[in-house]
Each structure stands twice: as C-alpha cells, then as structure tokens.
C-alpha cells in the first residue's frame, strides 16, 4: 500500500505527537499510534484513534485547561 499523501512511501506502524489548539486551550498528546510514511514521515490516524484524541481534547476544553500534555492510552 502506498502513502495516500506522497504516493511514494509505504505506511509503517509508528507513533506521533499530536498538538491541538482550541481557544485558549492547547493539548499535546504523545505516543499516538499512527501509520507513518517511510519516505516523508507523513502520518495518518485511524478513525478510532482520532475519535479518542478528540474526546481527550474536548474534556480538556471543558475543564478550561490552559495547556495539558498527555500520553496516549487506549
């Protein structure tokens, strides 16, 4: 399977750091499982992982957090 972004590399399992910002809240989530392009390092997340990190971010916004750093845990 080729990378859907560059069409040259092959996606490999790996982890990435995701940074999200909404209003005054900044969320950094480390060790997020992703498919990472072997050629250019572009990453993609599956639907379940994306939903999970969006829920984590929404909870931080609801707490009125200024900045939070998490490690991904399924």
Phi, psi and omega in degrees: 000134180267156175300132181285346180270302187264340181066016180241317184275175178244126178296135179234146176297139179194194176228154180222168172255129181249129176244127180236145180223132174215119183060233182268005183257131175238128181239131174241125180240118182264159175060040178279125179294135183207166169263124186244129181296129180290339183271309188240354177082007176299143181238156175220146181249147176282170185298318181296316180294316179300315179299318181296314181290328177293323175295318177300316181293317180299320178297320178295320178297317180296331177278358183060038180292143174280307178208138178220145176239128181236160164256135181295133174221123183292000000 
